[in-house]
Amino acid sequence: MPRLEDRDERPNRPRIFGIGLNKTATTSLDRALSDLGFRSLHDGGDPVHKAVMRAVAEEVPLLSYLDQRFDAFSDIGMLARRFRMLDRQYPGSRFLLTVRPIDAWLDSRRRHVERNIELQAAGKYDGTFVTVDIPKWTREWHDQTERVHAYFAGRADFLEIDFTSDPSWGRLCAFLDVDEPATPFPWVNRDAKAR
């Protein structure tokens, strides 16, 4: 995979796509990819959502309206759910499914929404992620993981990884064919109360 020292700015070049749902250590993945020398875009909020939706509406490659300098993408639901399109549009890309135990994931998401509700009441959040819906989230989890497993079964360009059980460089660096750095793995939001 090309890193900062060997820049490749072709719009259709291979990228790294984090296709795990939010609250699955996507922030740690983003930080790790940056530490490894990749330009990584994490979340991006409403502007990224709108840029991807514009590409979908215009039937152009999904990254068309995003900064072409980025090598990696994580915690962008509009991309994660469209992994098949990404695979066709960006041949040679690598796909990372970040996971964690589902009960811990549901709890983290619930706490995240509760925090959003508090922030919204204080006038500090204008987003829409303000409804706790455990049955819906459980279906979303199973749908995403089952679709990803079926599509990428047996492929070398796919890695499922649980940083909550093994916050280390080994499997990630081997998958990306890069050397492990001497620095500790950037495990972000490790506190059990982190959102």
Secondary structure as the mmCIF struct_conf table of DSSP 4:
data_model
#
loop_
_struct_conf.conf_type_id
_struct_conf.id
_struct_conf.beg_label_comp_id
_struct_conf.beg_label_asym_id
_struct_conf.beg_label_seq_id
_struct_conf.end_label_comp_id
_struct_conf.end_label_asym_id
_struct_conf.end_label_seq_id
HELX_RH_3T_P HELX_RH_3T_P1 LEU A 4 ASP A 6
TURN_TY1_P TURN_TY1_P1 PRO A 11 ASN A 12
BEND BEND1 ARG A 13 ARG A 13
STRN STRN1 ILE A 16 GLY A 18
BEND BEND2 GLY A 20 GLY A 20
HELX_LH_PP_P HELX_LH_PP_P1 LEU A 21 LEU A 21
TURN_TY1_P TURN_TY1_P2 ASN A 22 LYS A 23
BEND BEND3 THR A 24 ALA A 25
HELX_RH_AL_P HELX_RH_AL_P1 THR A 26 ASP A 35
TURN_TY1_P TURN_TY1_P3 LEU A 36 GLY A 37
STRN STRN2 SER A 40 HIS A 42
HELX_RH_AL_P HELX_RH_AL_P2 GLY A 45 GLU A 58
TURN_TY1_P TURN_TY1_P4 GLU A 59 GLU A 59
BEND BEND4 VAL A 60 VAL A 60
TURN_TY1_P TURN_TY1_P5 LEU A 62 TYR A 65
BEND BEND5 LEU A 66 LEU A 66
TURN_TY1_P TURN_TY1_P6 GLN A 68 ARG A 69
STRN STRN3 ALA A 72 SER A 74
BEND BEND6 ASP A 75 ASP A 75
HELX_RH_AL_P HELX_RH_AL_P3 GLY A 77 ALA A 80
TURN_TY1_P TURN_TY1_P7 ARG A 81 ARG A 82
HELX_RH_AL_P HELX_RH_AL_P4 PHE A 83 GLN A 89
BEND BEND7 TYR A 90 TYR A 90
TURN_TY1_P TURN_TY1_P8 PRO A 91 GLY A 92
STRN STRN4 ARG A 94 THR A 98
HELX_RH_AL_P HELX_RH_AL_P5 ILE A 102 ALA A 121
TURN_TY1_P TURN_TY1_P9 ALA A 122 GLY A 123
BEND BEND8 THR A 128 THR A 128
HELX_RH_AL_P HELX_RH_AL_P6 ILE A 134 PHE A 152
TURN_TY1_P TURN_TY1_P10 ALA A 153 GLY A 154
TURN_TY1_P TURN_TY1_P11 ALA A 156 ASP A 157
STRN STRN5 PHE A 158 ILE A 161
TURN_TY1_P TURN_TY1_P12 PHE A 163 SER A 165
BEND BEND9 SER A 168 TRP A 169
HELX_RH_AL_P HELX_RH_AL_P7 GLY A 170 LEU A 176
TURN_TY1_P TURN_TY1_P13 ASP A 177 ASP A 177
HELX_LH_PP_P HELX_LH_PP_P2 ASP A 179 PRO A 181
BEND BEND10 ALA A 182 THR A 183
HELX_LH_PP_P HELX_LH_PP_P3 PRO A 184 PHE A 185
BEND BEND11 ASN A 189 ASN A 189
BEND BEND12 ASP A 191 ASP A 191
TURN_TY1_P TURN_TY1_P14 ALA A 192 LYS A 193
#
